[in-house]
């Protein structure tokens, strides 16, 4: 079975802030890799390459989730800057 050519681009630098779309794309690719490995139809070499790519995807997702968790924790503790509302929405109730 040949590898699919559609790969999620992983953030290369820690300073990059991946978006939620990036997370979803990378997580989807990780799921594809797991399915390919579990299928048992890849060669050893392909399996090793897929495994390495899966580890990179897993690490990228874990990093994004940890960043989100940290941000939520800061918001819960009142340590984060309040999110400014557009002028026309200030004072409106939800």
Backbone bond lengths (Angstrom), bond angles and torsions (degrees), N, CA, C in turn:
res aa  C-N    CA-C-N  psi(-1)  N-CA   C-N-CA  omega(-1)  CA-C   N-CA-C  phi
1 X - - - 1.448 - - 1.515 108.90 -
2 X 1.290 117.65 127.81 1.462 119.70 -178.90 1.517 110.27 -85.54
3 X 1.309 114.90 151.27 1.457 120.60 179.59 1.499 110.29 -72.20
4 X 1.321 115.08 145.88 1.449 120.26 175.87 1.511 109.10 -72.26
5 X 1.321 115.72 144.22 1.461 118.72 -176.71 1.516 112.67 -84.88
6 X 1.329 118.16 -8.82 1.456 120.22 -179.89 1.512 108.85 -86.32
7 X 1.312 115.19 108.29 1.441 121.07 178.90 1.514 108.76 -118.64
8 X 1.314 116.51 143.46 1.461 120.85 173.97 1.518 107.73 -73.46
9 X 1.301 116.18 139.85 1.452 117.96 177.26 1.519 107.98 -83.38
10 X 1.299 115.95 125.22 1.446 120.97 -178.19 1.519 109.50 -88.16
11 X 1.333 116.57 144.56 1.460 118.73 176.58 1.518 109.74 -61.31
12 X 1.309 116.41 131.88 1.453 119.74 -177.01 1.527 112.67 -94.05
13 X 1.309 116.39 -23.99 1.458 119.14 -177.72 1.526 109.36 -121.55
14 X 1.315 116.34 144.77 1.446 121.44 178.20 1.520 111.75 -61.66
15 X 1.334 118.06 -27.10 1.454 121.13 -176.11 1.524 112.50 -74.64
16 X 1.347 117.55 -15.64 1.450 119.88 178.83 1.522 109.04 -72.15
17 X 1.330 116.73 143.51 1.445 121.68 177.41 1.512 108.45 -112.28
18 X 1.322 117.32 96.82 1.452 119.40 -178.30 1.518 111.01 -67.88
19 X 1.305 116.87 147.77 1.454 121.55 179.49 1.519 109.79 -86.56
20 X 1.320 115.90 172.62 1.460 120.12 177.30 1.523 110.22 -62.17
21 X 1.337 117.24 -34.45 1.456 120.46 177.63 1.532 109.66 -60.86
22 X 1.330 116.85 -41.00 1.460 120.52 177.08 1.527 110.04 -60.27
23 X 1.335 117.12 -42.75 1.454 121.03 179.77 1.524 109.96 -60.53
24 X 1.318 115.93 -48.75 1.461 120.05 -178.35 1.531 111.22 -61.57
25 X 1.322 117.58 -40.67 1.462 121.89 179.66 1.520 110.69 -65.19
26 X 1.312 116.81 -45.35 1.465 121.13 -179.28 1.524 110.38 -67.18
27 X 1.331 116.92 -41.18 1.454 120.17 179.60 1.533 111.05 -65.48
28 X 1.320 115.86 -38.85 1.466 119.86 176.92 1.535 110.26 -62.12
29 X 1.332 116.66 -42.67 1.459 120.14 178.38 1.533 110.33 -62.98
30 X 1.322 117.29 -39.84 1.464 120.84 177.77 1.530 110.31 -60.30
31 X 1.312 117.03 -41.61 1.461 120.37 178.17 1.537 110.99 -64.33
32 X 1.336 116.85 -39.05 1.466 120.55 177.22 1.530 110.79 -62.33
33 X 1.325 115.75 -41.70 1.465 120.77 179.96 1.524 109.96 -62.19
34 X 1.328 116.80 -44.99 1.464 120.56 179.70 1.523 110.11 -60.33
35 X 1.334 117.23 -44.17 1.467 120.08 179.06 1.540 111.06 -61.22
36 X 1.333 115.76 -43.03 1.474 119.39 179.50 1.525 111.27 -62.94
37 X 1.331 116.89 -44.32 1.461 120.34 -179.77 1.528 111.03 -66.33
38 X 1.316 117.26 -39.89 1.460 120.73 -179.60 1.521 112.82 -71.87
39 X 1.330 117.00 -20.09 1.459 119.80 -178.47 1.526 111.61 -66.95
40 X 1.336 116.53 -26.60 1.450 120.93 179.72 1.519 114.19 74.48
41 X 1.324 117.06 14.49 1.468 120.16 -177.01 1.523 113.16 -105.37
42 X 1.323 117.66 3.81 1.464 119.52 -179.71 1.524 109.43 -96.33
43 X 1.310 115.20 152.75 1.463 119.88 176.83 1.528 109.42 -73.19
44 X 1.293 115.91 168.27 1.462 120.34 178.27 1.519 110.55 -58.49
45 X 1.338 117.31 -45.69 1.456 121.30 -179.55 1.534 110.93 -62.33
46 X 1.331 116.01 -44.75 1.469 119.35 178.05 1.523 110.32 -63.15
47 X 1.321 115.92 -41.00 1.462 120.35 179.25 1.515 112.52 -61.80
48 X 1.338 116.08 -40.48 1.467 120.04 178.34 1.529 110.84 -64.60
49 X 1.332 115.78 -43.22 1.470 119.93 178.83 1.527 110.93 -64.48
50 X 1.322 116.53 -43.16 1.460 120.17 178.25 1.522 111.03 -63.50
51 X 1.331 116.70 -41.30 1.454 120.53 179.04 1.530 111.14 -60.29
52 X 1.331 116.37 -45.85 1.466 120.36 179.14 1.525 110.87 -61.38
53 X 1.330 116.67 -43.71 1.469 119.83 178.06 1.530 110.02 -63.60
54 X 1.330 116.70 -39.10 1.460 120.60 178.35 1.515 112.62 -62.18
55 X 1.327 116.58 -39.34 1.464 120.31 177.62 1.532 109.97 -63.35
56 X 1.346 116.65 -42.60 1.472 119.47 178.10 1.533 110.76 -62.82
57 X 1.321 117.23 -42.91 1.468 120.99 178.41 1.527 110.30 -62.60
58 X 1.332 116.02 -45.30 1.456 120.78 -179.85 1.531 111.34 -60.71
59 X 1.326 116.43 -44.79 1.466 120.42 179.19 1.530 111.56 -63.85
60 X 1.331 116.98 -39.88 1.470 120.40 179.07 1.527 110.26 -64.79
61 X 1.325 117.37 -44.71 1.470 120.64 178.79 1.522 111.05 -63.45
62 X 1.330 115.89 -44.27 1.471 119.99 179.71 1.530 110.58 -59.71
63 X 1.315 116.77 -41.79 1.455 121.13 179.75 1.533 111.14 -64.02
64 X 1.334 116.34 -44.02 1.465 119.89 179.29 1.526 111.18 -64.88
65 X 1.330 117.58 -40.22 1.460 120.58 178.43 1.524 111.26 -66.42
66 X 1.310 116.88 -39.21 1.467 120.53 178.25 1.535 110.77 -64.66
67 X 1.323 116.36 -40.43 1.471 120.08 177.31 1.515 110.54 -63.00
68 X 1.321 117.20 -43.66 1.467 121.21 179.07 1.528 110.25 -63.76
69 X 1.344 116.82 -42.57 1.466 120.89 179.40 1.528 110.70 -61.46
70 X 1.324 115.99 -43.48 1.461 120.73 179.34 1.530 110.84 -62.28
71 X 1.328 116.83 -43.73 1.466 121.24 179.31 1.524 110.73 -62.27
72 X 1.331 117.22 -45.47 1.467 120.57 178.54 1.521 111.04 -61.82
73 X 1.312 116.56 -40.30 1.462 120.69 178.25 1.531 110.42 -60.55
74 X 1.323 116.60 -43.19 1.466 120.75 178.68 1.526 110.23 -62.95
75 X 1.326 117.47 -41.60 1.470 120.25 179.38 1.530 110.50 -64.18
76 X 1.322 116.44 -42.64 1.456 120.17 -179.15 1.516 111.84 -63.16
77 X 1.306 117.86 -33.40 1.458 122.69 -178.38 1.524 112.84 -90.85
78 X 1.324 117.13 3.50 1.458 120.70 178.89 1.516 113.93 72.05
79 X 1.325 117.77 18.95 1.455 121.45 -177.92 1.521 112.77 -89.39
80 X 1.331 116.76 -16.34 1.462 120.28 -177.10 1.515 110.37 -89.95
81 X 1.315 114.66 154.83 1.457 120.46 174.91 1.523 108.68 -65.69
82 X 1.334 118.03 139.96 1.461 118.90 176.82 1.529 110.70 -64.58
83 X 1.300 115.93 148.42 1.453 121.14 178.94 1.526 107.96 -80.65
84 X 1.344 117.90 119.01 1.466 119.45 -178.32 1.527 110.49 -70.25
85 X 1.328 115.50 137.33 1.451 121.38 176.06 1.515 109.61 -92.87
86 X 1.320 117.42 149.08 1.465 119.64 174.04 1.529 109.07 -59.59
87 X 1.319 116.64 151.18 1.473 122.03 -174.73 1.530 112.25 -54.18
88 X 1.307 118.59 -36.73 1.458 121.08 -176.90 1.532 113.03 -76.80
89 X 1.322 119.29 -9.72 1.451 122.24 -179.46 1.521 112.52 -106.29
90 X 1.321 118.44 -7.90 1.457 120.76 -177.76 1.523 108.91 -68.43
91 X 1.321 114.78 132.92 1.440 120.30 176.96 1.525 113.50 88.28
92 X 1.315 118.96 -10.68 1.464 120.92 178.80 1.521 109.04 -79.91
93 X 1.336 115.83 141.40 1.462 120.31 176.93 1.516 109.42 -84.40
94 X 1.321 114.43 153.67 1.460 119.40 179.04 1.484 110.64 -73.18
